[in-house]
Amino acid sequence: MRDRKLAAFAGGALIGTLGGLIGLGGAEFRLPLLIGMFGFPGIEAVILNKAMSLVVVATALPFRAAAVPWDQVLTHWPIIANLLAGSLLGAWFGAGWATRLRSETLYRVIAIMLVAIAGVLILGHEAGTGQPLVTGALQIVAGVIAGFIIGIVAALLGVAGGELLIPTLVLLFGADIKLAGSLSLAVSLPTMLVGFARYSQDQSFSTIRRNAAFAALMAAGSIIGTFIGGRLLGIVPSYVLLPLLAIILLLSAIKVWRHK
């Protein structure tokens, strides 16, 4: 039991550091941990994952403010609103679908999405040119569609969606990689709250209450981790870190796929 508590705290701290550094909720890395190491069933793991991701996202945004000031984020509110127009709806539908899937099916869906996100990480970040892919009305429509898809993925996996949001912000809107990380957090927080509200209507939501001590320890580690990650922002180069994260995602996908 002591080792389990220590592992929950350490896992939260490590994943929180990644979240604060890149601008992610870190859920893609936490989910295989909750399923494989701690043995939570699929939907319970997703719900716990969502709760921990909320902690990471809510704390990472202010901790990153030293490197990416608030005013810089707020001046890009039209981009945030554009993506939210689709992601909030997608999060609601995605959470509803997740609660109706069998555990085995959910594991397969999670594994496939982890592989897809790894591909986006490898290809999407490298393709950024600093110029938006499209402009005007086409960009707005593309933003709503992208937000809807990301909202569904975020709800199904219990994630913040940063691994998809950041490439979208870089490619579709031409955002700088550091700014994209903070903008993704600003979009993720309300999107996750909608998905979390939808999950609260399912009986599996009681897993948070039953595992309150575990969740509290992981949350505490996550907050410490996001603080460290925010301080490291700008020190660790993206071209080194992102391929490593993609490899971890692929290994996680294999582990989740094989889980029974």
N, C-alpha and C positions, 0 to 999 in steps of 0.2 A: 504493500500500500504506500509506503514511504517512497519507494522508487517510482511508483505511478505518479505521485504528486510532484516529485522532482522533475520527471519527464514532461509533465503537463506544463510546468513553469518554464523549463528550458526550451521546450518546443515552441511555446508562445513567444518567448523572447527572441528566438532565432528567426521565426517567421515574421514577427513584428519588425525586426530590423530590416528584413527584405522589403516589407511594406513601406516603411518610412523612407527607405533609400530610393526605391523605384517609383512609388506612388500607387501601390497595390494594396488590396486587402489581405493578400497572402493566402487566400483560402484554397487555391489550387494545390498548395503544398501542405496545408493543414488537413485537408480532407482525407488524403490517403493515410495520414498519421492517425486520424480519428478512427478510420475503418480498420486499418491493418494492425497498428500497435495497440490501440485502446479497445478495439473490438465493438465499436458502436454499430448498430444496424444502419442500413443505408439512409433512410429518411431522418433518423435521429442524428446521424453524423452530419447531414446537410443542415439541420436546424441549429445544432451546436456550432457548426462552422459559420453559419450566418451571424450568430450572436458574437462570435469572436472577431469576425471580419468587421462588424460594426464598431467594435472597440478600436481596432487598428485604423480604420478609415477616419473615425472621429478624432483620434489623437494625432495621426500622421499629418493631417492638413495643417494644424497650427505649428507642429514641430518643424515642418518644412518652410515656415514663413521667413526664416532668416535667409534662406537661399532664394526662395520665390515669394516676394512680398504679397500681402493681401490685395493691395491696389492693382497689382499686375494681373492677379487672378480675376478680380471683379470687373476689370475693363473688358474681359472676354465673356461677359455674361450672356451675350446672344448665342455663343457656341454652346454654353452650358444648357440654356433653355432649349435650343434646337435638339440636342441629344436627349434631354429629359422628356421632351414631347413624345418620344417613342419608347424610351426605356421604362418609364413608370407603368405604362400599359403592358409592356412585355413582361415585367417583373410579376405583375398580378396574374397573368395567364400562366407563366412558367411555374410559379409556386403551386397553382392549382393542379397542373399536370403532374408535378413531382409527387404530390401526396396520393395520387391515384396509381402510380407505377409500382409494380412488384419490385422487391429489393434487388433481385437478380437483374431485372431490366434496367433499373436505375444505375447499378454498378456498370453495366455495359455502356449506357449513355454517358456516364461520367468519364469512363476511360476514353471513349471516342472524342469527347470534347477536350480532354486534357491533351490528346495528340494534336487536335486542331489548333489549340491555343499555342502549343509548342511551335507549330509551323508558323503561326502569325508572329510569334516572338522573333524567330530566326529571320523571316523574310520581311516582315512589316517595318521593323525598326531600321533595317538597313536601307530601305527604299525611300526614306524621307529626304526631300530635297529643299524643304523650307518654303515651298510654294504649294498652295491648295490644289488638289486634284481637279476640282470643278468649282465654279462660283455661281452666285445668284440663286435663282429659284431651284435649280438642279441640286445645288449644294444643300439647301434646306430639306428638300425631299430625301436626298441620300442620307442626311443626318438623322431624320426621323426613322427611316427604315433601319439604318445601322443601330440606332438606339433601341428600337423594338427588339431586334435580334439579340443584342447584348443584354437587354433586360431579361429575356427568356433564359439565356445561358446563365446569367447571374443567379436567377431564382432556382433553376434546376440543380446547380452545383452548390448553392449557398455561398456564392462568391461575390466579390465587389465588382468584378468585371474589368479591372484595370488592364489585364493583359490584352483585352480586345479594345478597350477604350483608348489606350495610349497609341497603338498603331493607327486607329481611326482618326484621332486628333492630329497625329503627325502627317498622315497621308491625305485625308480628306480636307483638313483645315490648315495644313502647313504649319502647325504649332511646333515650337522648339521642344526638345525631348524633356527638359526639366519642367517647363511650363505645362506640358502635356500631362506629366505626372500629377501635378496639383489640380489641374482641370478635371482629370479623371476622378480624383477623390471627391471633388465638388459635385460631380454627376453621380458618383457611386452612392454617396450617403443617402439622399432621398430615394434613390432606386432600391437600395437595400431595405430601407424602412418600409416601403410598400410591400416587398416580398415577405419581410418579417411579419407584417400585419396579417398577410394572407396565411402564413404558416401558423399563426397563433390560433386559427380557427380549427386546426387539426389536432386530434388527441395526442399525436406524437410530440406536440409542443411541450408537454409535461416533462420531457427529458431534461430540460434546463433546470427545472425545480428539483428533480431527482438527483441531478449531478451538480448541484449548486457549488459545492466545495471545489470540485474539479474545474468547473467553469471559472470560478473566481481566481484560482491559481493561474490558469492559462491566460486569463484577462490581465492579471497583474504582470505576468511575464511579457505579454504583448505590449503593454504601455511602456515598459522599460525599453523593449526592443524598438518601438517606433521612435522613441526619443533618441536612441543611439543612431538609428537609420537616418533621422533628420539631420543629425550632426555630420554624418558621413556623406551627405548629399554633395556632389561636386568633387569628391575625392576619388571614389571608385569609378573608373570609366565604364560607360555603358557597353562598349564593344567587348569588354572582358566579361562583364557580369551577365548580360542577357543570354549569350549562348549557353552559359553554365546553368541558368535557370531553365532554359529549354530542355537541356539534358535531364535535369531533375524531374521536370514534368513528364517526359517520356518514360522514365523509370517508374514514376508514380502511376502512370496509366497502366503499365504492365501489372503492377501490384494490385491495383483495384480490379482490373479485368479478371485476374485469377482468383479474386476473393469469392468465397462461397457464403 
